[in-house]
């Protein structure tokens, strides 16, 4: 699909690849990655359920900007240090974020490292407005969200829980590896996420993903067509299964 050298996590994604990734759900990406790798895997994706702020939104495709927070106890640092760290975090996010249609979109991934993750919500009406204004494409967090009736309905949040309060929530670190829903994510990782969860895409696999997505779709098509047609039975299933097996 053209010059493969353009499709890297260092340079962003070319328009065709970005469109191909945005057009399908995260389970399809997981299936396509298996085709590229030539085997199934139990690694590289989230291991527990996420809660979407708006299940109808399309998938998030973005390069990770990472942070960690705590929420159950007040920050031990002076208030001015806490405020400065929050502003430094916003500067970090803004440094990588571009409009959602850009070639290097940003997904913010925040680990709630508290002993009670989600006690205090970082994601609410104000932070959604700030992050969307900074060009962030969406958020993945094992923490909580709130203000569900007031947040921008076009900004996707995939969270671990819902909380009415922000408690003592404060950023403790950013631009470091984080773990959310059992998935380790490093700054700059390419992440595909939707209401099913998230998967990290190895940059080495990116050039072959559009072709693999097409294979996944074409393999499923004859089985789905047969299963949804009147008179479906074992014989038509076997015929459809054989037809799917011929797709490469």
N, C-alpha and C positions, 0 to 999 in steps of 0.2 A: 504493500500500500504506500508506494512512494519511498521517500528517503527515510530509512529507519533511524538514521542518526538524530533526527529531530525528536524522536519519541523517548525522552529520558526524563528522570526526575530532576536532573540539573537544569534542563532547558524548558521544562514544562511539557505540555501535551499539544500535539498538532491538532487542528480543528476536527479532523475526521475521527481521530482516536478519542478525543474528549466527547464528541457527540455519540460515538458508539458505546462508551461506558455509561453515559448519562441516560441512554435509551432503555437500559435493562435493569432489572432488580438485582439485589445482592446475591440471591441464590443462583441466578444465571451466571454471575461473575464467578462464583465458587465452582460451578460446573465447568465453565470455560477454562479456568485455571487448571483443573484436573486434565483437560485435554492437552493444554500446553505442556504440563509437567509429564504427561504420559502415565499418571497414576492418581489414585485417590489419596487424600491426606486428612489428618485430624488436627492439623495445626494451621495457624495463621488467621483464624477467625474467632469471633466472640463466642463465649461458652455459656452465657446466661441471657435471659430475655431483656430486651430494651423496651422502653415506653416512649412511643413517638408523640410529640406535641400535636402533630397533625398527620394521621396515617395516610392521607390522600396525597401528600407531597411526593414529588419524584425523588430518586436517590440523591444522596450527597456524594460528589466526587471531588476530592481535594487533597492538598498536601498538608500534613499535620503541623499545626502549631500547638505545642503541648504546655500544660501547666498542672500544678497540684494545689490543692486547697485543704483547709481544715475548717470545721464548723461548730464543734460542740463546746469548745473552750475559747475564751478571748485570746487574741494574739499576745505573745509574750513581749513582742517588740513595742517600742513607743508608737503612739498613733501616727506621728509624722513619718516613721519608717514604713508602717503598714500602707499608708497612703502613697508614699513614693514607690513602693513595690507594685501597687495596683496600677499606677500610671506607667511604670516601666513595662508592666505586662501589656497594657494597651498599646504602647509603642512597639513592642515586639510583634503583637498581632497585626498592627497596621503595616509593619514592615514587610509582611508576607502576603497580606490580603490584597486581592484585586476584585473587581466586580465579578459577580457570579458567572458571567459569560467569558471571563478571561481564560487564557491558556494555562495559567497556573493558579487555579482557585485554592482558597484556604479552607480547611476544616479545623476548627478548634477542638482539641481533645483534652479534657480536664479530668484528672483523677481526684476523686474525693478520698483522701488517705486517712480520714477520720475513723475512729473505732466504731462510729455509728454513721456510715455514709448516708448522705441525704437528709440528715437532721436539719440542716440549713440549706436553703436553695440559693445558689449563685445565679441561676438562670431565671429571670423574670422579665417584666415589661421593660425595665431600664436597660439591663445588659443585652437583651435582644436588640433593642434599638441601637445601642452603641456598636455592637458587633456587626449588625447588618450595615450600619452607616460606614463602618470601616472596610466593608467589602467582603466580609466572611460569608462563605457559602452555607455553613451550618455547624452544628455542634454535636459532639459525642461525649457523654459523661456518665460515670457511674453514680454521680450525685443526683440531686433533685432539681425540679423546676417548679414554678408557681405562676400565678397571674394568667392562668390558661385562657381566660376570657378576654384578656387585655393585650397579650403579646401579639406581635405581627404574625398573622396566620400563614404568611409565605416563608417564614424563617424556620427551617427544620431543626428541632432539638430531639435527640435520642438520649433519653435519660434513664436512670435506674429507679427513680421514684418521684413522687409528688409531695411537696411540703408546703404548709401555709406560711412558714416563717423563714427568714434568712439566718436566724440564730446568730452565731458569731462568725459567719463565713468570711474567710480571708485567704487570699493567694499566698502560698508559702514559697513557691518556686516556679520557674518556667524555663522552657527550652531544655528540658531534660526528658529522658524516657519515662513513660507512664504505663500503668496497667489498668485497663478498664474492661470489665466483663470477662476477665481471664485472658485478654489479648494485650500483648506488649506492643507499644507503639512508640517509635522514635521520632524526634523532630525531623520533618521533611519526608516521612513515609507517605506514600500514595495510598489513600484510604477510600474504599467504596462502602457506603453505608445506607441502610434504609430501615424500615420498621422490623425487618427480620434480624438485624444486627449489622456487624461490620466485618470487613476483610481487608488485610493489608496486601497490596499488589507489589510483588517484587519487580523492580524496574526492568530486569532481564526478560520478564514475561510480557511486558506491555506491547511490544511490536506485534506479537502473534495473537493478542486478545481479540481484535475485531474479527479475524478469521475464525477463531475458536467459538466466539459468540454466535456467529452464523451457523457453525456446525451444530452447536447445541440446539438452536432454534429449529433447524431442519430435521434433526434426529427426532425431536419431540413431536413434530407436526403430524406424521402419519399415524402415530399412536393416539394422539388427541383427537384427530379427525375420526378415526375408527371408533373410539370409545364413546364419542358423543353422537354418533350416527344411530338411527333406528336399526334394530336387529343385531346389535353388537353381541358377539359371542366369542367363545374360545378360538374358533377357527379364524375369525376376522382379526382377533388379537394377534394370533401367531403370524398371520400374513403381514400385519402392520409392523410387528416386531422385526420381521425379516427385512422389510423395506427400510426401517430405521437403521438396521445394522449395515446397510449398504451405503449409508451417508458418511462421507469423509471430508 
